[in-house]
């Protein structure tokens, strides 16, 4: 669709997997703590049009966007509060939108869109129902790339 996708992670292995899934650039935010500067450089000095913040680092997400850009605030991995530099936010004329789990109707609409457009979500692994404890533990290890799915035991 023409987007240049820049992915950040603390894991080089995850960045390699993200590139296999179609990302253009990967930045390890542990080895490049000033990753917003790298995003600005990679975008020719503009900054990103959109940042999807799955961690809760609004300050750095805002630093990475262009003037008029937007941040989709999705995650709370960094905690229940975030410090925001309001001068930077206003100077960027940025939009921050919270994205939360939607309604059942929204879930149905999402699944119809996925089917209609033949989208293929990234699946890290499918764990059988009898291994449900492993399915719950696996994401907490933060080693997965994509969805961890719970499958039913036996033939379907």
N, C-alpha and C positions, 0 to 999 in steps of 0.2 A: 504494500500500500504506500510505499515511498518513505516510510519512517526509517530513521537511523536509530537503532535500539542500542542503548548503552546500559549495561547491567552492572550492578555493584554486588560484591559478596566478600566475605572474609576468607573464602575458600577458592583456591585456584582450580581445584577439581570441579567445583560447581560452575565456575566461570567457563571452563572448557565445555561442560555439558550445556550451558546456556547458549554458547556459540553453535554447538551442534543442533540446537533447537531453533536457531535463526537469529540470535543476537549478533549485532555487528561488532561490538566492542565490549570487553569486560575489564572492570577496574576492581582490584583488590583493595578494599577500604582499610585494611590493616596495614598494608605496605604503602598505601597512598592515602594517608589520613586527610589530605587536602583534596579529596576526590571531587568536590564541587568545582575547584579550579580546573581540574582535568576535563570535566564535562564542558566547562566554558571554552577551554582551548579546543576541544574536539569539535565544538559547534561553531568554530570560526569566530569566537569571541562573543557570541550572542547568549549562550545558555540554552538549556533544554526548553522546549515548548511545554512539556508535561513531565512531571516527576510523580511516580507512584511510590509513596512512602509507606513501606510495610513494617517499618521499625518504630516510628514515632520520633524521628529526628527532624522535626520541622525546621529547625534553624539551618541545618545543612541542606535540606531539600529546597528551601527558599533561596539559599545561596547558589544553588545549581540551576535555577530557572531563569529564563529570559524576562525582560520587561514585558508584562502582559501575560506571562506564563501562568500555569496552574499546578497545584499540588493536590493530588488525590491522597488524602490521609486515610490509610487503611489499617495499620497495625499499631499495637501497643507493646511491642517487645522491649522497648527501652523504658517502659514504665507508664504510669497513669497521668503524668504531666510532662509538658515540654516547654522549654524556654524559647520564646520567639522575640527576635529583634524587630519591633514594630516599625522602626525607621526603614529598615531594609525591606520589610514587607510592603510598606507604602511606596517606597522608592521603586520597587519592581512592579507596582500596580498589579500585584499578584492575587490570584484567587486560591483559597484553600477550601477544599470541600471534603467533609467527612464522608467516608463510605462505610456503611454498616451492613450487616446481614439483612437482606430484604425479606419481604413477605413470601408466603407460599406461592402466590400468584406471580411474583417476580421470578421466583425459582423456576416455575413452569415456563415462563416466557424466555428465560435464559436458556433452558434446555431445548425449547423449540428452535431458538436462533442457532444454537450449536448444531442441531440436527440439520436444519435448513441449509446452513452454510458449510456443512460437512467439516466442521472444526474438529480437530483431534487434540484434546488436552494432553499435556505431558503427564504421564503416569510414572511415578518412581517405582512403585511396586504394588502388587495386589497380595494382601494377606488374608488367609482364610479365616472364617468366623471362629473356628476353634483356636486360632492364635490371636484373638482380639486384644489380649493384653499387650502383645508385641506391636499390634497396629497402633495402640494408644501410646506406647513408649517410643516408637520409632521417630515420630516428628519431634519429640522433645530432645532428641540427640542432634537435631539440626543438620543432618547429613543428607537429607532428601532433596531432590530437585523435582518438583512436580507434585502431583497428588498421591497420597497414600490411600489406597482403596481397600475396603473390606469386602471380600467375596464370600459367597455362601459355600459351605462345604458340600461336596457331592455334585452329581450331574445336575445341570440346570434344565 
